[in-house]
Structures are given as structure tokens and as C-alpha cells.
Amino acid sequence: MKRPRSLRAWFYAAHRWVGLVISVQLLAWSVGGFAFTLLVLDNVRGERERRRDPRSIVRPTDVAIEVRAALARGSECGGEAARAVLQMRLGRAVYDLYDARDKPLCTVDATSGAVRKEITSDEAVALAKLDFAPDAAVVSVRRIDRDAPIEYRGKPLPAFQVTFDHPKVPHVYVAAATGEITARRNARWRLHDFFWMLHVMDYKERESYNHALITVASVMAIATALTGLILQTYRLGRRKPRRPSGAVAEDPT
């Protein structure tokens, strides 16, 4: 008759096989966590290369159109404006109009009231140069209407991608509707994003950590740790106390 497996044997089998399956993901979590400690966020986000120009401050004399009047012109942009943001852009004060879903609609000149639905590629380059502080030449500029790169996921389209000749391989994204800088991406951002993808196990959108795959992986990781602790408890409980050095065994007779 086959002897039934002990509870310890079941724990050992679970620890070995579950640990084997989840080991790759555990390694990815560990390596990713280590990478996050090395990749400083302001460097990842491109904040170190971002120009902060005090001349971009809007003065009262630059504005002749009220916010309500600017919002009313949203219908000329193909949508209903829900909010307006006053900016100084390329030497002029403008209102950036957004709909209820925060999608950029167009700009309204704060002095003349003129509506602009889109900027040109030359203006996108000029705006990207103003935003990017290092002295670097523009390698390319391209308009993106759909199928945005993974690094620009979830951002408003259409947009211009301006690439600079710089060791960090930066891309500055400019919204075509308003001229707003909507994203700054560089080599470190892409590396951080790769490890983030592995960390949250969202290999498509790279954003959600509330999905079945990561839940199953987390349960498996917890099971591996718990069974390991239980097995260690078994081992400690089976250890025999050591005989003190120099002790003489008594004669049982």
C-alpha cells in the first residue's frame, strides 16, 4: 500500500513548483525595483533639460479678451470649451481651450480674439526649442495623427514629435491644437518605462496594475514565501539540541 504524503511533503512540492513558475517574475520585480532606485525621477521626466523662462509670465497689458469670451469661441474649434488656460506662447498671450474630457481644442489670441485651430510644424519646432534647455540641433520633426508611439500613449493627438541631437535621445511632443508641450521623453524614460511594464505586468498599455495576471502572480509569490517559512519552521523544529562541549555521557548501567 502506497504511503500517503505528509503535510510537509505537500508544502515542499508547492514551494518547489510554484517557486519555479514565479521565479522569473520575482526576478523581474527585484531587478525593476533596483532600477527604480537608480533612475532619478526628475531625470526620467526630462525636468533637468526643461527650460524655465521668466519671460513667459503674462502681464495684464497682454490680455484684452475675457475668459468667458474666449470660451465662447470654442464652438469655432469643433467642440464645446469647458476650460481655458492663459499662456504666453511665442511672444503672445493666448488662451488654450479644452473640452470636458480635457482634450485640446484650439487657441484664442488674448489680445485680438483670433482663433487658431492648429500650429505649424515650424512653430512646433520653435516651441520645442524654447522648452529644451541644452544647446542641441533638431534632428527631425514629424506630425502624429494616429497610432502614437508607446512612449506617447494616452496623450492628445494630433501632435508633433520633435527629436533633438542629444545623448539622452530626447523627444519633445507638442500638441498641434494648442502648441502645449504635452510630453518629454528620453532614453532614461524609456528604460524606466520598460521596467515599469515588467513590474505591473501590463505588456500592452503599461499602466494598469489591477488585472488578473498580476493578481495571480502576487498570490503565487505569497504562496512561495509562506511555504518557505513553513518548511523552515519544520527544519528548526526537527533540530536536535547540541551536546555541550566536554560533556561526558553517563553510563546507562
Order of alpha helices (4+ residues) and beta strands (2+ residues): alpha-alpha-alpha-beta-beta-beta-beta-alpha-beta-beta-beta-beta-alpha-alpha
